[in-house]
Amino acid sequence: MNTGTQAAKEAGNMVDLDSNPTKLIEVVETGKQMLMTRGSLTTFSIANDIAKYFAIIPAAFVTTYPQLAALNVMGLASPASAILSAVIFNALIIIFLIPLALKGVKYQALGAAALLRRNLFVYGLGGIVAPFIGIKLIDLLIAGAGLA
């Protein structure tokens, strides 16, 4: 805790300078919040990538494989606009995720199953829905401006 040499104190990742063992509860809560944040961002990223593949692949390869036109549910304007929209969306989503990564997901003392259900609903479903909406809106702007 607060005993030991100065070198030992500086070498530790976390030092309780006031020798208060009740601080361990705060340390555990901080660790859980960091773990939840990492899991939430990973869930969002994986769902986001999967949704982008379903948005881009049919539009990009429809000229080579015309059967993929049935999977182009978003009706993107062209393969070029689909790829450009996905790249722009990716750049924007990273900017929006930085504050969440820095602030962290709020820790709530719930059971593991309830936390998992909530995070899968918010970040998993959000990661699937956001790219479809974002890429389609960007595609409409690109097609409207005649860029691709």
N, CA, C and O of each residue as an XYZ file, in Angstrom:
592
protein
N       0.852     -1.177      0.000
C       0.000      0.000      0.000
C       0.900      1.243      0.000
O       1.419      1.627     -1.048
N       1.088      1.870      1.161
C       1.943      3.055      1.211
C       3.278      2.733      1.877
O       3.984      3.631      2.336
N       3.613      1.468      1.925
C       4.897      1.097      2.511
C       5.804      0.599      1.403
O       5.316      0.174      0.355
N       7.080      0.641      1.604
C       8.034      0.206      0.593
C       8.852      1.372      0.094
O       8.596      2.525      0.442
N       9.826      1.066     -0.712
C      10.715      2.102     -1.214
C      10.030      2.938     -2.274
O       9.007      2.541     -2.833
N      10.595      4.083     -2.543
C      10.036      4.976     -3.562
C      10.090      4.308     -4.938
O       9.173      4.476     -5.743
N      11.140      3.565     -5.209
C      11.256      2.879     -6.497
C      10.151      1.844     -6.663
O       9.607      1.692     -7.757
N       9.810      1.126     -5.583
C       8.743      0.132     -5.656
C       7.398      0.804     -5.904
O       6.568      0.283     -6.649
N       7.184      1.957     -5.284
C       5.925      2.680     -5.488
C       5.798      3.159     -6.931
O       4.720      3.074     -7.519
N       6.890      3.660     -7.505
C       6.844      4.162     -8.865
C       6.728      3.040     -9.893
O       6.227      3.251    -10.997
N       7.192      1.853     -9.526
C       7.147      0.731    -10.460
C       5.744      0.141    -10.586
O       5.423     -0.477    -11.601
N       4.919      0.325     -9.578
C       3.572     -0.226     -9.608
C       2.667      0.539    -10.547
O       2.836      1.744    -10.736
N       1.691     -0.166    -11.148
C       0.723      0.493    -12.019
C      -0.277      1.309    -11.219
O      -0.742      2.356    -11.669
N      -0.599      0.827    -10.045
C      -1.588      1.505     -9.234
C      -1.129      1.428     -7.782
O      -0.870      0.342     -7.264
N      -1.033      2.556     -7.144
C      -0.538      2.596     -5.773
C      -1.577      3.306     -4.913
O      -2.046      4.392     -5.253
N      -1.925      2.682     -3.805
C      -2.850      3.277     -2.847
C      -2.024      4.044     -1.832
O      -1.482      3.457     -0.895
N      -1.926      5.346     -2.013
C      -1.026      6.154     -1.185
C      -1.543      6.387      0.220
O      -0.755      6.723      1.103
N      -2.832      6.223      0.464
C      -3.344      6.473      1.803
C      -3.609      5.192      2.590
O      -4.256      5.240      3.636
N      -3.121      4.047      2.106
C      -3.268      2.752      2.782
C      -4.720      2.455      3.150
O      -5.000      1.994      4.257
N      -5.629      2.715      2.236
C      -7.053      2.521      2.476
C      -7.526      1.317      1.665
O      -7.666      1.414      0.446
N      -7.775      0.187      2.323
C      -8.169     -1.012      1.573
C      -9.538     -0.902      0.906
O      -9.841     -1.694      0.014
N     -10.367      0.047      1.309
C     -11.672      0.199      0.665
C     -11.548      0.747     -0.749
O     -12.507      0.703     -1.519
N     -10.382      1.259     -1.094
C     -10.160      1.741     -2.462
C     -10.158      0.598     -3.460
O     -10.290      0.823     -4.663
N     -10.010     -0.620     -2.977
C     -10.015     -1.770     -3.877
C     -11.345     -1.891     -4.610
O     -11.382     -2.344     -5.755
N     -12.433     -1.492     -3.964
C     -13.750     -1.526     -4.612
C     -13.758     -0.593     -5.811
O     -14.269     -0.950     -6.872
N     -13.190      0.611     -5.651
C     -13.121      1.559     -6.753
C     -12.230      1.036     -7.870
O     -12.522      1.235     -9.050
N     -11.143      0.367     -7.497
C     -10.236     -0.199     -8.497
C     -10.960     -1.269     -9.311
O     -10.820     -1.321    -10.533
N     -11.730     -2.119     -8.642
C     -12.474     -3.164     -9.343
C     -13.523     -2.549    -10.259
O     -13.692     -3.004    -11.390
N     -14.230     -1.522     -9.793
C     -15.231     -0.859    -10.626
C     -14.593     -0.208    -11.853
O     -15.145     -0.269    -12.952
N     -13.432      0.413    -11.661
C     -12.728      1.016    -12.795
C     -12.302     -0.049    -13.790
O     -12.419      0.149    -15.000
N     -11.813     -1.170    -13.297
C     -11.435     -2.274    -14.172
C     -12.614     -2.819    -14.945
O     -12.498     -3.117    -16.133
N     -13.763     -2.954    -14.273
C     -14.967     -3.437    -14.956
C     -15.421     -2.442    -16.022
O     -15.841     -2.840    -17.108
N     -15.335     -1.157    -15.711
C     -15.734     -0.147    -16.692
C     -14.816     -0.200    -17.911
O     -15.289     -0.090    -19.042
N     -13.528     -0.363    -17.699
C     -12.595     -0.455    -18.821
C     -12.876     -1.701    -19.660
O     -12.829     -1.648    -20.889
N     -13.164     -2.803    -19.006
C     -13.475     -4.043    -19.714
C     -14.774     -3.917    -20.501
O     -14.861     -4.381    -21.638
N     -15.788     -3.290    -19.898
C     -17.067     -3.086    -20.587
C     -16.896     -2.164    -21.790
O     -17.497     -2.394    -22.840
N     -16.084     -1.129    -21.644
C     -15.855     -0.205    -22.753
C     -15.175     -0.919    -23.908
O     -15.574     -0.763    -25.062
N     -14.152     -1.699    -23.600
C     -13.439     -2.436    -24.648
C     -14.384     -3.433    -25.337
O     -14.371     -3.555    -26.562
N     -15.189     -4.132    -24.560
C     -16.130     -5.088    -25.134
C     -17.199     -4.416    -25.976
O     -17.575     -4.923    -27.033
N     -17.687     -3.275    -25.510
C     -18.720     -2.552    -26.258
C     -18.183     -2.038    -27.583
O     -18.843     -2.161    -28.615
N     -16.987     -1.463    -27.557
C     -16.399     -0.960    -28.794
C     -16.072     -2.096    -29.765
O     -16.215     -1.941    -30.977
N     -15.636     -3.228    -29.232
C     -15.343     -4.386    -30.086
C     -16.628     -4.919    -30.706
O     -16.659     -5.231    -31.896
N     -17.692     -5.026    -29.907
C     -18.985     -5.489    -30.419
C     -19.483     -4.566    -31.516
O     -19.938     -5.027    -32.563
N     -19.397     -3.261    -31.281
C     -19.845     -2.296    -32.285
C     -19.011     -2.418    -33.554
O     -19.556     -2.400    -34.657
N     -17.701     -2.543    -33.407
C     -16.816     -2.607    -34.572
C     -17.069     -3.854    -35.412
O     -17.105     -3.775    -36.640
N     -17.243     -4.991    -34.772
C     -17.493     -6.229    -35.517
C     -18.835     -6.154    -36.240
O     -18.923     -6.489    -37.421
N     -19.875     -5.717    -35.538
C     -21.194     -5.590    -36.171
C     -21.152     -4.562    -37.300
O     -21.772     -4.754    -38.346
N     -20.426     -3.486    -37.084
C     -20.281     -2.432    -38.079
C     -19.596     -2.971    -39.333
O     -20.037     -2.688    -40.447
N     -18.532     -3.735    -39.165
C     -17.818     -4.295    -40.316
C     -18.684     -5.280    -41.088
O     -18.695     -5.267    -42.319
N     -19.405     -6.125    -40.378
C     -20.281     -7.093    -41.051
C     -21.356     -6.371    -41.860
O     -21.638     -6.744    -42.998
N     -21.948     -5.346    -41.273
C     -22.981     -4.597    -41.992
C     -22.401     -3.896    -43.217
O     -23.052     -3.832    -44.260
N     -21.180     -3.370    -43.098
C     -20.557     -2.715    -44.251
C     -20.299     -3.709    -45.377
O     -20.447     -3.368    -46.551
N     -19.917     -4.926    -45.031
C     -19.709     -5.935    -46.068
C     -21.008     -6.233    -46.802
O     -21.009     -6.374    -48.024
N     -22.110     -6.331    -46.072
C     -23.393     -6.589    -46.718
C     -23.857     -5.393    -47.543
O     -24.651     -5.550    -48.470
N     -23.375     -4.217    -47.218
C     -23.750     -3.041    -47.991
C     -22.883     -2.873    -49.230
O     -23.373     -2.444    -50.274
N     -21.602     -3.207    -49.127
C     -20.659     -2.913    -50.201
C     -20.523     -4.044    -51.216
O     -20.544     -3.797    -52.422
N     -20.386     -5.269    -50.746
C     -20.078     -6.391    -51.646
C     -21.115     -6.544    -52.769
O     -20.718     -6.691    -53.925
N     -22.418     -6.518    -52.484
C     -23.369     -6.637    -53.605
C     -23.239     -5.499    -54.616
O     -23.309     -5.730    -55.823
N     -23.050     -4.278    -54.130
C     -22.950     -3.144    -55.052
C     -21.647     -3.180    -55.845
O     -21.619     -2.796    -57.014
N     -20.574     -3.636    -55.217
C     -19.274     -3.622    -55.880
C     -19.138     -4.727    -56.928
O     -18.458     -4.541    -57.938
N     -19.770     -5.860    -56.700
C     -19.580     -6.996    -57.599
C     -20.803     -7.329    -58.450
O     -20.841     -8.386    -59.079
N     -21.795     -6.454    -58.481
C     -23.016     -6.748    -59.234
C     -22.747     -6.813    -60.737
O     -23.440     -7.536    -61.452
N     -21.761     -6.076    -61.223
C     -21.458     -6.138    -62.663
C     -20.811     -7.466    -63.032
O     -21.035     -7.979    -64.128
N     -20.005     -8.030    -62.124
C     -19.359     -9.317    -62.378
C     -20.333    -10.467    -62.159
O     -20.400    -11.402    -62.957
N     -21.085    -10.384    -61.068
C     -22.048    -11.428    -60.714
C     -23.441    -10.795    -60.625
O     -23.818    -10.318    -59.555
N     -24.196    -10.778    -61.688
C     -25.507    -10.116    -61.691
C     -26.481    -10.676    -60.655
O     -27.428     -9.988    -60.273
N     -26.268    -11.908    -60.195
C     -27.153    -12.493    -59.184
C     -27.079    -11.731    -57.855
O     -28.009    -11.801    -57.051
N     -25.996    -11.014    -57.624
C     -25.850    -10.249    -56.376
C     -26.772     -9.036    -56.322
O     -26.900     -8.414    -55.267
N     -27.408     -8.689    -57.419
C     -28.325     -7.545    -57.432
C     -29.463     -7.744    -56.440
O     -29.994     -6.773    -55.899
N     -29.838     -8.994    -56.200
C     -30.902     -9.275    -55.227
C     -30.469     -8.926    -53.803
O     -31.309     -8.634    -52.953
N     -29.165     -8.957    -53.543
C     -28.662     -8.628    -52.203
C     -28.395     -7.138    -52.005
O     -28.097     -6.707    -50.891
N     -28.500     -6.356    -53.063
C     -28.267     -4.913    -52.964
C     -29.516     -4.240    -52.405
O     -30.191     -3.482    -53.101
N     -29.811     -4.525    -51.146
C     -31.031     -4.029    -50.509
C     -31.004     -2.520    -50.301
O     -32.055     -1.892    -50.171
N     -29.817     -1.937    -50.268
C     -29.719     -0.495    -50.064
C     -29.905      0.283    -51.355
O     -30.175      1.484    -51.318
N     -29.767     -0.371    -52.481
C     -29.913      0.298    -53.767
C     -28.900      1.413    -53.953
O     -29.258      2.518    -54.358
N     -27.639      1.132    -53.662
C     -26.594      2.137    -53.810
C     -26.423      2.484    -55.279
O     -26.629      1.642    -56.154
N     -26.047      3.722    -55.544
C     -26.048      4.254    -56.906
C     -25.088      3.532    -57.838
O     -25.452      3.203    -58.966
N     -23.888      3.286    -57.389
C     -22.897      2.628    -58.246
C     -21.848      1.963    -57.360
O     -21.766      2.264    -56.169
N     -21.051      1.067    -57.924
C     -19.983      0.465    -57.118
C     -19.003      1.507    -56.572
O     -18.540      1.395    -55.437
N     -18.691      2.514    -57.380
C     -17.759      3.556    -56.924
C     -18.350      4.347    -55.759
O     -17.652      4.633    -54.786
N     -19.619      4.697    -55.852
C     -20.230      5.463    -54.765
C     -20.406      4.599    -53.518
O     -20.362      5.114    -52.401
N     -20.604      3.291    -53.695
C     -20.724      2.395    -52.545
C     -19.417      2.340    -51.761
O     -19.414      2.434    -50.534
N     -18.322      2.189    -52.474
C     -17.022      2.119    -51.804
C     -16.652      3.463    -51.199
O     -16.172      3.521    -50.066
N     -16.868      4.538    -51.935
C     -16.558      5.866    -51.415
C     -17.418      6.188    -50.194
O     -16.927      6.770    -49.226
N     -18.684      5.817    -50.235
C     -19.577      6.046    -49.091
C     -19.111      5.272    -47.867
O     -19.144      5.793    -46.752
N     -18.680      4.036    -48.066
C     -18.208      3.224    -46.950
C     -16.925      3.791    -46.344
O     -16.757      3.782    -45.124
N     -16.023      4.282    -47.189
C     -14.776      4.870    -46.686
C     -15.077      6.138    -45.889
O     -14.517      6.343    -44.812
N     -15.951      6.982    -46.410
C     -16.321      8.214    -45.698
C     -17.025      7.870    -44.387
O     -16.742      8.472    -43.352
N     -17.942      6.902    -44.432
C     -18.636      6.498    -43.210
C     -17.650      5.985    -42.176
O     -17.767      6.307    -40.994
N     -16.682      5.193    -42.609
C     -15.672      4.661    -41.683
C     -14.903      5.787    -41.007
O     -14.659      5.739    -39.802
N     -14.521      6.798    -41.776
C     -13.789      7.927    -41.207
C     -14.650      8.685    -40.200
O     -14.161      9.107    -39.151
N     -15.920      8.854    -40.517
C     -16.810      9.585    -39.608
C     -17.107      8.803    -38.333
O     -17.170      9.386    -37.250
N     -17.290      7.501    -38.451
C     -17.660      6.708    -37.280
C     -16.511      6.655    -36.281
O     -16.739      6.608    -35.073
N     -15.286      6.663    -36.776
C     -14.136      6.681    -35.867
C     -14.133      7.959    -35.050
O     -13.846      7.934    -33.854
N     -14.449      9.075    -35.689
C     -14.503     10.358    -34.975
C     -15.578     10.326    -33.890
O     -15.378     10.862    -32.800
N     -16.716      9.698    -34.186
C     -17.796      9.643    -33.207
C     -17.525      8.652    -32.075
O     -18.089      8.789    -30.989
N     -16.673      7.661    -32.313
C     -16.375      6.669    -31.277
C     -15.273      7.114    -30.324
O     -15.148      6.552    -29.235
N     -14.477      8.099    -30.699
C     -13.384      8.549    -29.834
C     -13.890      9.037    -28.478
O     -13.328      8.635    -27.460
N     -14.929      9.887    -28.409
C     -15.409     10.301    -27.079
C     -15.906      9.131    -26.225
O     -15.706      9.118    -25.011
N     -16.549      8.156    -26.856
C     -17.016      6.985    -26.112
C     -15.833      6.201    -25.566
O     -15.865      5.737    -24.426
N     -14.800      6.052    -26.367
C     -13.621      5.319    -25.921
C     -12.914      6.050    -24.784
O     -12.407      5.412    -23.862
N     -12.875      7.374    -24.839
C     -12.199      8.139    -23.787
C     -13.027      8.217    -22.512
O     -12.489      8.112    -21.410
N     -14.327      8.398    -22.660
C     -15.203      8.508    -21.489
C     -15.477      7.146    -20.878
O     -15.495      7.001    -19.656
N     -15.687      6.160    -21.716
C     -15.982      4.823    -21.241
C     -17.468      4.581    -21.120
O     -18.266      5.515    -21.041
N     -17.820      3.319    -21.106
C     -19.208      2.910    -20.918
C     -19.480      2.950    -19.419
O     -18.679      2.459    -18.624
N     -20.592      3.527    -19.041
C     -20.902      3.667    -17.626
C     -21.099      2.305    -16.966
O     -21.840      1.457    -17.464
N     -20.429      2.119    -15.850
C     -20.535      0.865    -15.110
C     -21.838      0.845    -14.334
O     -22.174      1.806    -13.643
N     -22.568     -0.253    -14.451
C     -23.785     -0.457    -13.669
C     -23.670     -1.814    -12.998
O     -23.269     -2.795    -13.624
N     -24.015     -1.864    -11.747
C     -23.915     -3.111    -10.989
C     -25.092     -4.028    -11.345
O     -26.043     -4.166    -10.576
N     -25.007     -4.643    -12.512
C     -26.006     -5.601    -12.974
C     -25.341     -6.957    -13.112
O     -24.117     -7.068    -13.043
N     -26.136     -7.965    -13.304
C     -25.587     -9.285    -13.555
C     -24.926     -9.348    -14.919
O     -25.187     -8.511    -15.783
N     -24.072    -10.338    -15.109
C     -23.342    -10.467    -16.367
C     -24.288    -10.671    -17.544
O     -24.070    -10.107    -18.616
N     -25.324    -11.460    -17.360
C     -26.270    -11.724    -18.455
C     -27.015    -10.454    -18.854
O     -27.210    -10.195    -20.042
N     -27.429     -9.665    -17.873
C     -28.149     -8.417    -18.161
C     -27.237     -7.412    -18.864
O     -27.662     -6.731    -19.797
N     -25.983     -7.321    -18.416
C     -25.034     -6.413    -19.059
C     -24.758     -6.843    -20.499
O     -24.709     -6.010    -21.403
N     -24.581     -8.131    -20.702
C     -24.322     -8.638    -22.042
C     -25.512     -8.365    -22.963
O     -25.335     -7.935    -24.103
N     -26.720     -8.615    -22.465
C     -27.929     -8.373    -23.257
C     -28.032     -6.897    -23.640
O     -28.309     -6.563    -24.792
N     -27.807     -6.022    -22.662
C     -27.900     -4.585    -22.919
C     -26.842     -4.125    -23.913
O     -27.150     -3.380    -24.844
N     -25.600     -4.560    -23.726
C     -24.529     -4.133    -24.617
C     -24.696     -4.698    -26.024
O     -24.397     -4.016    -27.004
N     -25.172     -5.942    -26.132
C     -25.424     -6.499    -27.459
C     -26.544     -5.746    -28.161
O     -26.491     -5.521    -29.370
N     -27.555     -5.359    -27.397
C     -28.666     -4.616    -27.991
C     -28.198     -3.235    -28.449
O     -28.449     -2.836    -29.586
N     -27.524     -2.517    -27.573
C     -27.124     -1.140    -27.893
C     -26.002     -1.119    -28.928
O     -26.134     -0.475    -29.968
N     -24.906     -1.813    -28.655
C     -23.730     -1.710    -29.515
C     -23.766     -2.699    -30.679
O     -23.275     -2.385    -31.763
N     -24.329     -3.870    -30.478
C     -24.426     -4.834    -31.569
C     -25.447     -4.401    -32.604
O     -25.149     -4.327    -33.796
N     -26.655     -4.116    -32.139
C     -27.703     -3.672    -33.064
C     -27.357     -2.307    -33.657
O     -27.594     -2.059    -34.839
N     -26.796     -1.426    -32.829
C     -26.361     -0.120    -33.333
C     -25.276     -0.247    -34.385
O     -25.243      0.515    -35.351
N     -24.382     -1.220    -34.193
C     -23.319     -1.443    -35.162
C     -23.828     -1.999    -36.475
O     -23.180     -1.835    -37.509
N     -24.967     -2.648    -36.451
C     -25.555     -3.170    -37.692
C     -26.401     -2.109    -38.386
O     -26.353     -1.983    -39.609
N     -27.168     -1.351    -37.625
C     -28.087     -0.372    -38.210
C     -27.356      0.887    -38.695
O     -27.658      1.400    -39.773
N     -26.414      1.378    -37.920
C     -25.735      2.641    -38.254
C     -25.086      2.640    -39.636
O     -25.246      3.619    -40.365
N     -24.360      1.592    -40.034
C     -23.754      1.636    -41.370
C     -24.779      1.674    -42.504
O     -24.572      2.361    -43.504
N     -25.869      0.948    -42.356
C     -26.876      0.967    -43.420
C     -27.443      2.368    -43.602
O     -27.600      2.840    -44.728
N     -27.745      3.024    -42.503
C     -28.291      4.384    -42.592
C     -27.223      5.362    -43.072
O     -27.458      6.155    -43.984
N     -26.043      5.296    -42.447
C     -24.972      6.236    -42.779
C     -24.482      6.096    -44.208
O     -24.320      7.091    -44.913
N     -24.246      4.866    -44.637
C     -23.739      4.653    -45.997
C     -24.777      5.072    -47.029
O     -24.425      5.659    -48.052
N     -26.044      4.781    -46.780
C     -27.097      5.175    -47.726
C     -27.196      6.699    -47.828
O     -27.319      7.237    -48.928
N     -27.142      7.398    -46.685
C     -27.210      8.867    -46.721
C     -26.016      9.464    -47.458
O     -26.172     10.390    -48.253
N     -24.833      8.936    -47.196
C     -23.634      9.436    -47.877
C     -23.710      9.121    -49.364
O     -23.310      9.938    -50.193
N     -24.220      7.939    -49.707
C     -24.384      7.572    -51.117
C     -25.346      8.527    -51.817
O     -25.104      8.931    -52.954
N     -26.420      8.881    -51.152
C     -27.367      9.837    -51.749
C     -26.692     11.187    -51.976
O     -26.916     11.821    -53.007
N     -25.870     11.635    -51.029
C     -25.155     12.909    -51.196
C     -24.144     12.834    -52.342
O     -24.038     13.766    -53.139
N     -23.405     11.731    -52.426
C     -22.416     11.558    -53.488
C     -23.090     11.488    -54.850
O     -22.648     12.136    -55.799
N     -24.159     10.702    -54.947
C     -24.883     10.574    -56.218
C     -25.533     11.898    -56.601
O     -25.559     12.261    -57.777
N     -26.054     12.617    -55.615
C     -26.671     13.907    -55.889
C     -25.675     14.953    -56.349
O     -26.000     15.818    -57.163
N     -24.456     14.874    -55.825
C     -23.415     15.826    -56.216
C     -22.704     15.385    -57.488
O     -21.924     16.145    -58.062
N     -22.973     14.157    -57.929
C     -22.364     13.662    -59.154
C     -20.885     13.335    -59.012
O     -20.134     13.423    -59.983
N     -20.465     12.964    -57.822
C     -19.040     12.665    -57.597
C     -18.653     11.268    -58.031
O     -17.491     11.024    -58.355
N     -19.608     10.339    -58.047
C     -19.257      8.974    -58.457
C     -20.427      8.330    -59.177
O     -20.332      7.178    -59.602
